[in-house]
Amino acid sequence: MVDNLEGGSNNKIVKISILFFIVAICCLVLNYHSNTYILDFFPNSNNSYLFQDLKKGNSIPPSLSTNDTNISGGKSSRPENYLTSKKQQQNELKKVLKEASMGDKTVIITTLNAAWTAPNSIFDIFLESFRIGNNTKSLLKNLLVIAFDQIAYSRCLEIHTHCYALITKNVDFSGEKQYMSGDNLKMMWRRTDFLRIVLQMGYSFIFTDADILWFRQPFAHFYSHVDFQIACDHYLYNSSDPDNDPNGGFKFVKSNNQTIQFYKFWNKSRKTYPGKNEQEVLNIIKYGPYIKKIGLKMRFLDTAYFGGFCEPSKDLNYVCTMHANCCIGLDNKIHDLRMAIDDWKNYMALPSNERKSNNYTWTVPRICG
């Protein structure tokens, strides 16, 4: 009788042990899958843009994420079998970079989210400036649009040739992100790290915010034998003076060891200066010894050619770009950028001798002023 009781008790213990084992395995499986990026590949969607693109035979590329850090700077939580899809992501990026690049492996890059790609929003104004600019329309074939969310990517596919999806885990970048908000900071640092990847792939780039109007080709006003050159909110008439007030919305960066090391350092510096955006951090590290240590040649671009609402270029005969800087709020930017477009159209409609008289000026900034 005692033996039977002991046998029954042992059976219960075995059964309970097996039950706990099964529960533990289930928890591990669920945790494993919760750490994957569900937006690495776009899911099926009823979005008409996606269906239109699939009908054309175009595949929707996966997002790109670094293999060492996620957006917050921590270690990646991706499983090992993700390496296959990561390779596909890299191949897709190589493909679009090659298709968009100029002969010297330079590509024009902008980044957008859903709020900026909505019809009649910033993206449409941005593309229009290329079409009406002086010899700028041909540059559209070298423009690569990086979309931060699925809606922006779908919209890009509808109206532009070169588009790439850059999706970030657990972050919704689709809405309007107010300057210096948490998501805005994440987006700006995500962009900076992505540009580092482009440099490592051997491509130089002209980065341009989408709230910049392109009216002339900029190449003649770039400095030769310079690694990193950047536009300014305010220019002090000396391209080498670190006291210039740079704006990360427009820059020309050559792919070489100096710029790759600099971008790595720039990204790491966000941990040294938490809560600051990439432009604020640049304004700190530009004075530091690291730039001299790696031999990076940095110059600042004259607002006479690369102006903005902070400091408009005074002569429309020389202006290359016009930036809606010193302006907060999407609607405000759209309003004044449209006014700048109208100013340019009126200027171009003038006889050539009247254009050169230098009497024509901007009517902006208006709301942004």
ZAKOL-565654 format. One record per residue (C-alpha): x, y, z; residue in three letters; residue number from 1. Coordinates in pm, whole numbers, m for minus. Layout:
c1->X; c2->Y; c3->Z; code->ALA; pos->NUM
...
// end
This chain:
c1->0; c2->0; c3->0; code->MET; pos->1
c1->284; c2->238; c3->87; code->VAL; pos->2
c1->458; c2->146; c3->m241; code->ASP; pos->3
c1->146; c2->240; c3->m440; code->ASN; pos->4
c1->122; c2->578; c3->m267; code->LEU; pos->5
c1->487; c2->651; c3->m330; code->GLU; pos->6
c1->451; c2->547; c3->m696; code->GLY; pos->7
c1->150; c2->773; c3->m743; code->GLY; pos->8
c1->331; c2->1063; c3->m584; code->SER; pos->9
c1->630; c2->1012; c3->m812; code->ASN; pos->10
c1->403; c2->1005; c3->m1119; code->ASN; pos->11
c1->250; c2->1337; c3->m1017; code->LYS; pos->12
c1->595; c2->1490; c3->m972; code->ILE; pos->13
c1->699; c2->1368; c3->m1320; code->VAL; pos->14
c1->380; c2->1504; c3->m1476; code->LYS; pos->15
c1->423; c2->1845; c3->m1304; code->ILE; pos->16
c1->788; c2->1858; c3->m1413; code->SER; pos->17
c1->692; c2->1786; c3->m1774; code->ILE; pos->18
c1->421; c2->2056; c3->m1758; code->LEU; pos->19
c1->667; c2->2316; c3->m1628; code->PHE; pos->20
c1->915; c2->2215; c3->m1899; code->PHE; pos->21
c1->655; c2->2265; c3->m2174; code->ILE; pos->22
c1->554; c2->2606; c3->m2033; code->VAL; pos->23
c1->919; c2->2713; c3->m2019; code->ALA; pos->24
c1->976; c2->2612; c3->m2383; code->ILE; pos->25
c1->666; c2->2808; c3->m2492; code->CYS; pos->26
c1->790; c2->3118; c3->m2311; code->CYS; pos->27
c1->1127; c2->3094; c3->m2479; code->LEU; pos->28
c1->967; c2->3062; c3->m2823; code->VAL; pos->29
c1->739; c2->3360; c3->m2764; code->LEU; pos->30
c1->1027; c2->3570; c3->m2636; code->ASN; pos->31
c1->1239; c2->3472; c3->m2938; code->TYR; pos->32
c1->977; c2->3591; c3->m3181; code->HIS; pos->33
c1->902; c2->3908; c3->m2988; code->SER; pos->34
c1->1261; c2->4017; c3->m3045; code->ASN; pos->35
c1->1241; c2->4003; c3->m3421; code->THR; pos->36
c1->1170; c2->4310; c3->m3630; code->TYR; pos->37
c1->821; c2->4263; c3->m3764; code->ILE; pos->38
c1->872; c2->4545; c3->m4012; code->LEU; pos->39
c1->1191; c2->4407; c3->m4169; code->ASP; pos->40
c1->975; c2->4315; c3->m4465; code->PHE; pos->41
c1->654; c2->4496; c3->m4550; code->PHE; pos->42
c1->343; c2->4288; c3->m4474; code->PRO; pos->43
c1->64; c2->4247; c3->m4723; code->ASN; pos->44
c1->m132; c2->4569; c3->m4748; code->SER; pos->45
c1->m446; c2->4702; c3->m4908; code->ASN; pos->46
c1->m260; c2->5023; c3->m4989; code->ASN; pos->47
c1->m318; c2->5097; c3->m5356; code->SER; pos->48
c1->37; c2->5225; c3->m5402; code->TYR; pos->49
c1->174; c2->4887; c3->m5297; code->LEU; pos->50
c1->m55; c2->4694; c3->m5528; code->PHE; pos->51
c1->29; c2->4924; c3->m5817; code->GLN; pos->52
c1->398; c2->4862; c3->m5760; code->ASP; pos->53
c1->355; c2->4487; c3->m5735; code->LEU; pos->54
c1->158; c2->4487; c3->m6059; code->LYS; pos->55
c1->456; c2->4654; c3->m6224; code->LYS; pos->56
c1->669; c2->4363; c3->m6110; code->GLY; pos->57
c1->864; c2->4565; c3->m5855; code->ASN; pos->58
c1->948; c2->4401; c3->m5526; code->SER; pos->59
c1->925; c2->4600; c3->m5206; code->ILE; pos->60
c1->1269; c2->4609; c3->m5048; code->PRO; pos->61
c1->1324; c2->4533; c3->m4682; code->PRO; pos->62
c1->1438; c2->4793; c3->m4435; code->SER; pos->63
c1->1801; c2->4843; c3->m4342; code->LEU; pos->64
c1->1926; c2->4810; c3->m3987; code->SER; pos->65
c1->2282; c2->4795; c3->m3860; code->THR; pos->66
c1->2411; c2->4466; c3->m3724; code->ASN; pos->67
c1->2576; c2->4615; c3->m3417; code->ASP; pos->68
c1->2332; c2->4865; c3->m3267; code->THR; pos->69
c1->1968; c2->4955; c3->m3274; code->ASN; pos->70
c1->1825; c2->5305; c3->m3273; code->ILE; pos->71
c1->1879; c2->5353; c3->m2901; code->SER; pos->72
c1->2243; c2->5251; c3->m2926; code->GLY; pos->73
c1->2200; c2->4916; c3->m2750; code->GLY; pos->74
c1->2300; c2->4575; c3->m2879; code->LYS; pos->75
c1->2086; c2->4430; c3->m3153; code->SER; pos->76
c1->1834; c2->4169; c3->m3040; code->SER; pos->77
c1->1797; c2->4006; c3->m3378; code->ARG; pos->78
c1->1826; c2->3624; c3->m3395; code->PRO; pos->79
c1->2117; c2->3469; c3->m3582; code->GLU; pos->80
c1->1900; c2->3347; c3->m3869; code->ASN; pos->81
c1->1831; c2->3713; c3->m3948; code->TYR; pos->82
c1->2170; c2->3734; c3->m4122; code->LEU; pos->83
c1->2019; c2->3606; c3->m4445; code->THR; pos->84
c1->1765; c2->3888; c3->m4464; code->SER; pos->85
c1->2031; c2->4139; c3->m4359; code->LYS; pos->86
c1->2234; c2->4037; c3->m4663; code->LYS; pos->87
c1->1927; c2->4092; c3->m4879; code->GLN; pos->88
c1->1888; c2->4438; c3->m4728; code->GLN; pos->89
c1->2248; c2->4526; c3->m4804; code->GLN; pos->90
c1->2214; c2->4398; c3->m5159; code->ASN; pos->91
c1->1901; c2->4608; c3->m5209; code->GLU; pos->92
c1->2078; c2->4919; c3->m5081; code->LEU; pos->93
c1->2377; c2->4852; c3->m5306; code->LYS; pos->94
c1->2138; c2->4817; c3->m5598; code->LYS; pos->95
c1->1957; c2->5148; c3->m5546; code->VAL; pos->96
c1->2280; c2->5333; c3->m5474; code->LEU; pos->97
c1->2434; c2->5204; c3->m5797; code->LYS; pos->98
c1->2123; c2->5296; c3->m5997; code->GLU; pos->99
c1->2107; c2->5650; c3->m5857; code->ALA; pos->100
c1->2476; c2->5737; c3->m5844; code->SER; pos->101
c1->2672; c2->5958; c3->m6079; code->MET; pos->102
c1->2980; c2->5835; c3->m6261; code->GLY; pos->103
c1->3205; c2->5915; c3->m5964; code->ASP; pos->104
c1->2980; c2->5720; c3->m5722; code->LYS; pos->105
c1->2816; c2->6031; c3->m5580; code->THR; pos->106
c1->2446; c2->6019; c3->m5501; code->VAL; pos->107
c1->2199; c2->6285; c3->m5385; code->ILE; pos->108
c1->2009; c2->6162; c3->m5077; code->ILE; pos->109
c1->1705; c2->6291; c3->m4892; code->THR; pos->110
c1->1499; c2->6138; c3->m4612; code->THR; pos->111
c1->1121; c2->6159; c3->m4571; code->LEU; pos->112
c1->834; c2->6035; c3->m4361; code->ASN; pos->113
c1->462; c2->6009; c3->m4433; code->ALA; pos->114
c1->383; c2->6363; c3->m4317; code->ALA; pos->115
c1->632; c2->6510; c3->m4563; code->TRP; pos->116
c1->529; c2->6290; c3->m4855; code->THR; pos->117
c1->154; c2->6358; c3->m4845; code->ALA; pos->118
c1->22; c2->6498; c3->m5176; code->PRO; pos->119
c1->81; c2->6874; c3->m5206; code->ASN; pos->120
c1->323; c2->6864; c3->m4914; code->SER; pos->121
c1->699; c2->6912; c3->m4884; code->ILE; pos->122
c1->798; c2->6627; c3->m5117; code->PHE; pos->123
c1->600; c2->6765; c3->m5413; code->ASP; pos->124
c1->748; c2->7114; c3->m5364; code->ILE; pos->125
c1->1097; c2->6966; c3->m5335; code->PHE; pos->126
c1->1065; c2->6775; c3->m5664; code->LEU; pos->127
c1->910; c2->7075; c3->m5838; code->GLU; pos->128
c1->1216; c2->7286; c3->m5757; code->SER; pos->129
c1->1436; c2->7041; c3->m5948; code->PHE; pos->130
c1->1203; c2->7060; c3->m6248; code->ARG; pos->131
c1->1192; c2->7441; c3->m6266; code->ILE; pos->132
c1->1550; c2->7506; c3->m6158; code->GLY; pos->133
c1->1830; c2->7615; c3->m6387; code->ASN; pos->134
c1->1972; c2->7289; c3->m6525; code->ASN; pos->135
c1->1862; c2->7085; c3->m6221; code->THR; pos->136
c1->1597; c2->6857; c3->m6369; code->LYS; pos->137
c1->1859; c2->6605; c3->m6484; code->SER; pos->138
c1->1970; c2->6561; c3->m6120; code->LEU; pos->139
c1->1645; c2->6382; c3->m6034; code->LEU; pos->140
c1->1793; c2->6063; c3->m6179; code->LYS; pos->141
c1->2063; c2->6086; c3->m5911; code->ASN; pos->142
c1->1822; c2->6146; c3->m5622; code->LEU; pos->143
c1->1770; c2->5860; c3->m5378; code->LEU; pos->144
c1->1475; c2->5903; c3->m5140; code->VAL; pos->145
c1->1504; c2->5724; c3->m4807; code->ILE; pos->146
c1->1161; c2->5659; c3->m4656; code->ALA; pos->147
c1->1128; c2->5623; c3->m4279; code->PHE; pos->148
c1->793; c2->5444; c3->m4296; code->ASP; pos->149
c1->578; c2->5235; c3->m4528; code->GLN; pos->150
c1->342; c2->5516; c3->m4629; code->ILE; pos->151
c1->631; c2->5741; c3->m4731; code->ALA; pos->152
c1->790; c2->5456; c3->m4925; code->TYR; pos->153
c1->467; c2->5380; c3->m5110; code->SER; pos->154
c1->418; c2->5746; c3->m5199; code->ARG; pos->155
c1->778; c2->5770; c3->m5322; code->CYS; pos->156
c1->730; c2->5470; c3->m5550; code->LEU; pos->157
c1->433; c2->5643; c3->m5706; code->GLU; pos->158
c1->613; c2->5960; c3->m5814; code->ILE; pos->159
c1->988; c2->5897; c3->m5809; code->HIS; pos->160
c1->1235; c2->5643; c3->m5949; code->THR; pos->161
c1->1482; c2->5567; c3->m5670; code->HIS; pos->162
c1->1328; c2->5486; c3->m5331; code->CYS; pos->163
c1->1452; c2->5289; c3->m5032; code->TYR; pos->164
c1->1270; c2->5185; c3->m4713; code->ALA; pos->165
c1->1446; c2->5244; c3->m4380; code->LEU; pos->166
c1->1216; c2->5106; c3->m4111; code->ILE; pos->167
c1->1306; c2->5123; c3->m3741; code->THR; pos->168
c1->1182; c2->4874; c3->m3482; code->LYS; pos->169
c1->910; c2->4993; c3->m3242; code->ASN; pos->170
c1->924; c2->5353; c3->m3368; code->VAL; pos->171
c1->650; c2->5516; c3->m3575; code->ASP; pos->172
c1->815; c2->5787; c3->m3784; code->PHE; pos->173
c1->511; c2->5853; c3->m4005; code->SER; pos->174
c1->362; c2->6161; c3->m3834; code->GLY; pos->175
c1->493; c2->6515; c3->m3812; code->GLU; pos->176
c1->780; c2->6512; c3->m3563; code->LYS; pos->177
c1->823; c2->6839; c3->m3380; code->GLN; pos->178
c1->1177; c2->6972; c3->m3362; code->TYR; pos->179
c1->1373; c2->6821; c3->m3068; code->MET; pos->180
c1->1091; c2->6583; c3->m2973; code->SER; pos->181
c1->1194; c2->6230; c3->m2874; code->GLY; pos->182
c1->1100; c2->6077; c3->m3209; code->ASP; pos->183
c1->1263; c2->6367; c3->m3396; code->ASN; pos->184
c1->1591; c2->6298; c3->m3217; code->LEU; pos->185
c1->1567; c2->5926; c3->m3299; code->LYS; pos->186
c1->1497; c2->6007; c3->m3663; code->MET; pos->187
c1->1792; c2->6244; c3->m3695; code->MET; pos->188
c1->2036; c2->6001; c3->m3536; code->TRP; pos->189
c1->1896; c2->5717; c3->m3748; code->ARG; pos->190
c1->1966; c2->5929; c3->m4054; code->ARG; pos->191
c1->2322; c2->6006; c3->m3944; code->THR; pos->192
c1->2401; c2->5640; c3->m3888; code->ASP; pos->193
c1->2250; c2->5546; c3->m4224; code->PHE; pos->194
c1->2475; c2->5798; c3->m4400; code->LEU; pos->195
c1->2772; c2->5633; c3->m4231; code->ARG; pos->196
c1->2665; c2->5305; c3->m4394; code->ILE; pos->197
c1->2648; c2->5475; c3->m4735; code->VAL; pos->198
c1->3005; c2->5600; c3->m4691; code->LEU; pos->199
c1->3124; c2->5253; c3->m4592; code->GLN; pos->200
c1->2972; c2->5115; c3->m4912; code->MET; pos->201
c1->3202; c2->5346; c3->m5109; code->GLY; pos->202
c1->2951; c2->5613; c3->m5209; code->TYR; pos->203
c1->2994; c2->5987; c3->m5162; code->SER; pos->204
c1->2676; c2->6183; c3->m5113; code->PHE; pos->205
c1->2512; c2->6521; c3->m5123; code->ILE; pos->206
c1->2260; c2->6507; c3->m4843; code->PHE; pos->207
c1->1967; c2->6746; c3->m4871; code->THR; pos->208
c1->1669; c2->6793; c3->m4646; code->ASP; pos->209
c1->1344; c2->6781; c3->m4840; code->ALA; pos->210
c1->1256; c2->7134; c3->m4727; code->ASP; pos->211
c1->1540; c2->7263; c3->m4945; code->ILE; pos->212
c1->1462; c2->7398; c3->m5292; code->LEU; pos->213
c1->1717; c2->7327; c3->m5565; code->TRP; pos->214
c1->1746; c2->7613; c3->m5816; code->PHE; pos->215
c1->2096; c2->7558; c3->m5962; code->ARG; pos->216
c1->2352; c2->7281; c3->m5971; code->GLN; pos->217
c1->2583; c2->7321; c3->m5671; code->PRO; pos->218
c1->2899; c2->7149; c3->m5793; code->PHE; pos->219
c1->3089; c2->7461; c3->m5899; code->ALA; pos->220
c1->3062; c2->7596; c3->m5545; code->HIS; pos->221
c1->3194; c2->7291; c3->m5364; code->PHE; pos->222
c1->3554; c2->7297; c3->m5243; code->TYR; pos->223
c1->3790; c2->7052; c3->m5407; code->SER; pos->224
c1->4004; c2->6821; c3->m5191; code->HIS; pos->225
c1->3767; c2->6864; c3->m4895; code->VAL; pos->226
c1->3620; c2->6562; c3->m4715; code->ASP; pos->227
c1->3320; c2->6717; c3->m4542; code->PHE; pos->228
c1->3147; c2->7043; c3->m4636; code->GLN; pos->229
c1->2824; c2->7168; c3->m4488; code->ILE; pos->230
c1->2575; c2->7454; c3->m4531; code->ALA; pos->231
c1->2520; c2->7714; c3->m4260; code->CYS; pos->232
c1->2233; c2->7888; c3->m4086; code->ASP; pos->233
c1->2466; c2->8185; c3->m4051; code->HIS; pos->234
c1->2794; c2->8227; c3->m4242; code->TYR; pos->235
c1->3093; c2->8429; c3->m4117; code->LEU; pos->236
c1->3258; c2->8481; c3->m4460; code->TYR; pos->237
c1->3538; c2->8236; c3->m4384; code->ASN; pos->238
c1->3481; c2->7879; c3->m4498; code->SER; pos->239
c1->3739; c2->7741; c3->m4254; code->SER; pos->240
c1->3611; c2->7915; c3->m3941; code->ASP; pos->241
c1->3461; c2->7660; c3->m3697; code->PRO; pos->242
c1->3253; c2->7943; c3->m3548; code->ASP; pos->243
c1->3027; c2->7920; c3->m3853; code->ASN; pos->244
c1->2681; c2->7793; c3->m3763; code->ASP; pos->245
c1->2641; c2->7469; c3->m3964; code->PRO; pos->246
c1->2310; c2->7312; c3->m4063; code->ASN; pos->247
c1->2309; c2->6936; c3->m4121; code->GLY; pos->248
c1->2029; c2->6966; c3->m4376; code->GLY; pos->249
c1->2273; c2->7014; c3->m4663; code->PHE; pos->250
c1->2620; c2->6868; c3->m4692; code->LYS; pos->251
c1->2859; c2->6712; c3->m4940; code->PHE; pos->252
c1->3061; c2->6424; c3->m4797; code->VAL; pos->253
c1->3321; c2->6219; c3->m4981; code->LYS; pos->254
c1->3361; c2->5851; c3->m4906; code->SER; pos->255
c1->3704; c2->5791; c3->m4756; code->ASN; pos->256
c1->3859; c2->5668; c3->m4434; code->ASN; pos->257
c1->3848; c2->6013; c3->m4273; code->GLN; pos->258
c1->3473; c2->6062; c3->m4323; code->THR; pos->259
c1->3388; c2->5706; c3->m4219; code->ILE; pos->260
c1->3583; c2->5748; c3->m3896; code->GLN; pos->261
c1->3426; c2->6088; c3->m3841; code->PHE; pos->262
c1->3070; c2->5957; c3->m3882; code->TYR; pos->263
c1->3142; c2->5674; c3->m3640; code->LYS; pos->264
c1->3274; c2->5925; c3->m3387; code->PHE; pos->265
c1->2981; c2->6160; c3->m3449; code->TRP; pos->266
c1->2732; c2->5881; c3->m3379; code->ASN; pos->267
c1->2914; c2->5765; c3->m3066; code->LYS; pos->268
c1->2918; c2->6122; c3->m2937; code->SER; pos->269
c1->2540; c2->6118; c3->m2893; code->ARG; pos->270
c1->2601; c2->5911; c3->m2580; code->LYS; pos->271
c1->2844; c2->6173; c3->m2451; code->THR; pos->272
c1->2586; c2->6447; c3->m2506; code->TYR; pos->273
c1->2247; c2->6284; c3->m2439; code->PRO; pos->274
c1->1934; c2->6473; c3->m2535; code->GLY; pos->275
c1->2105; c2->6670; c3->m2810; code->LYS; pos->276
c1->2039; c2->6630; c3->m3181; code->ASN; pos->277
c1->2309; c2->6553; c3->m3435; code->GLU; pos->278
c1->2353; c2->6918; c3->m3530; code->GLN; pos->279
c1->2407; c2->7029; c3->m3171; code->GLU; pos->280
c1->2661; c2->6752; c3->m3121; code->VAL; pos->281
c1->2840; c2->6855; c3->m3442; code->LEU; pos->282
c1->2864; c2->7209; c3->m3309; code->ASN; pos->283
c1->3050; c2->7069; c3->m3007; code->ILE; pos->284
c1->3282; c2->6816; c3->m3168; code->ILE; pos->285
c1->3385; c2->7049; c3->m3454; code->LYS; pos->286
c1->3613; c2->7222; c3->m3201; code->TYR; pos->287
c1->3758; c2->6901; c3->m3060; code->GLY; pos->288
c1->4093; c2->6737; c3->m3137; code->PRO; pos->289
c1->3947; c2->6429; c3->m3307; code->TYR; pos->290
c1->3890; c2->6601; c3->m3642; code->ILE; pos->291
c1->4254; c2->6707; c3->m3657; code->LYS; pos->292
c1->4367; c2->6366; c3->m3534; code->LYS; pos->293
c1->4205; c2->6179; c3->m3824; code->ILE; pos->294
c1->4298; c2->6447; c3->m4079; code->GLY; pos->295
c1->3941; c2->6536; c3->m4178; code->LEU; pos->296
c1->3918; c2->6844; c3->m4399; code->LYS; pos->297
c1->3601; c2->7035; c3->m4312; code->MET; pos->298
c1->3465; c2->7350; c3->m4478; code->ARG; pos->299
c1->3152; c2->7560; c3->m4439; code->PHE; pos->300
c1->2943; c2->7666; c3->m4739; code->LEU; pos->301
c1->2857; c2->8028; c3->m4816; code->ASP; pos->302
c1->2491; c2->8129; c3->m4774; code->THR; pos->303
c1->2529; c2->8340; c3->m5089; code->ALA; pos->304
c1->2494; c2->8011; c3->m5276; code->TYR; pos->305
c1->2337; c2->7784; c3->m5014; code->PHE; pos->306
c1->2097; c2->8012; c3->m4831; code->GLY; pos->307
c1->1786; c2->7970; c3->m4623; code->GLY; pos->308
c1->1521; c2->8150; c3->m4426; code->PHE; pos->309
c1->1777; c2->8212; c3->m4148; code->CYS; pos->310
c1->2001; c2->8401; c3->m4388; code->GLU; pos->311
c1->1855; c2->8427; c3->m4741; code->PRO; pos->312
c1->2097; c2->8450; c3->m5031; code->SER; pos->313
c1->2084; c2->8810; c3->m5151; code->LYS; pos->314
c1->2135; c2->8758; c3->m5524; code->ASP; pos->315
c1->1910; c2->8523; c3->m5720; code->LEU; pos->316
c1->2174; c2->8518; c3->m5995; code->ASN; pos->317
c1->2392; c2->8300; c3->m5772; code->TYR; pos->318
c1->2160; c2->8106; c3->m5544; code->VAL; pos->319
c1->2177; c2->7726; c3->m5570; code->CYS; pos->320
c1->1955; c2->7616; c3->m5282; code->THR; pos->321
c1->1698; c2->7771; c3->m5047; code->MET; pos->322
c1->1635; c2->7602; c3->m4712; code->HIS; pos->323
c1->1328; c2->7642; c3->m4491; code->ALA; pos->324
c1->1550; c2->7657; c3->m4184; code->ASN; pos->325
c1->1474; c2->7875; c3->m3881; code->CYS; pos->326
c1->1115; c2->7763; c3->m3932; code->CYS; pos->327
c1->916; c2->7527; c3->m3711; code->ILE; pos->328
c1->594; c2->7364; c3->m3825; code->GLY; pos->329
c1->515; c2->7176; c3->m4143; code->LEU; pos->330
c1->238; c2->7411; c3->m4258; code->ASP; pos->331
c1->462; c2->7714; c3->m4206; code->ASN; pos->332
c1->737; c2->7557; c3->m4412; code->LYS; pos->333
c1->497; c2->7465; c3->m4693; code->ILE; pos->334
c1->353; c2->7818; c3->m4709; code->HIS; pos->335
c1->689; c2->7995; c3->m4734; code->ASP; pos->336
c1->847; c2->7738; c3->m4964; code->LEU; pos->337
c1->560; c2->7792; c3->m5208; code->ARG; pos->338
c1->631; c2->8164; c3->m5193; code->MET; pos->339
c1->998; c2->8096; c3->m5270; code->ALA; pos->340
c1->893; c2->7882; c3->m5567; code->ILE; pos->341
c1->680; c2->8172; c3->m5695; code->ASP; pos->342
c1->971; c2->8414; c3->m5646; code->ASP; pos->343
c1->1193; c2->8190; c3->m5856; code->TRP; pos->344
c1->933; c2->8152; c3->m6132; code->LYS; pos->345
c1->888; c2->8530; c3->m6149; code->ASN; pos->346
c1->1265; c2->8577; c3->m6158; code->TYR; pos->347
c1->1309; c2->8324; c3->m6440; code->MET; pos->348
c1->1029; c2->8492; c3->m6639; code->ALA; pos->349
c1->1228; c2->8817; c3->m6652; code->LEU; pos->350
c1->1444; c2->8904; c3->m6956; code->PRO; pos->351
c1->1804; c2->8803; c3->m6894; code->SER; pos->352
c1->1927; c2->9163; c3->m6873; code->ASN; pos->353
c1->1673; c2->9240; c3->m6597; code->GLU; pos->354
c1->1776; c2->8931; c3->m6403; code->ARG; pos->355
c1->2135; c2->9051; c3->m6393; code->LYS; pos->356
c1->2036; c2->9392; c3->m6262; code->SER; pos->357
c1->2022; c2->9242; c3->m5913; code->ASN; pos->358
c1->1704; c2->9428; c3->m5821; code->ASN; pos->359
c1->1493; c2->9116; c3->m5767; code->TYR; pos->360
c1->1469; c2->8991; c3->m5409; code->THR; pos->361
c1->1293; c2->8722; c3->m5209; code->TRP; pos->362
c1->954; c2->8779; c3->m5052; code->THR; pos->363
c1->1031; c2->8511; c3->m4790; code->VAL; pos->364
c1->1047; c2->8434; c3->m4511; code->PRO; pos->365
c1->693; c2->8547; c3->m4435; code->ARG; pos->366
c1->525; c2->8316; c3->m4180; code->ILE; pos->367
c1->862; c2->8168; c3->m4086; code->CYS; pos->368
c1->1019; c2->8508; c3->m4030; code->GLY; pos->369
// end
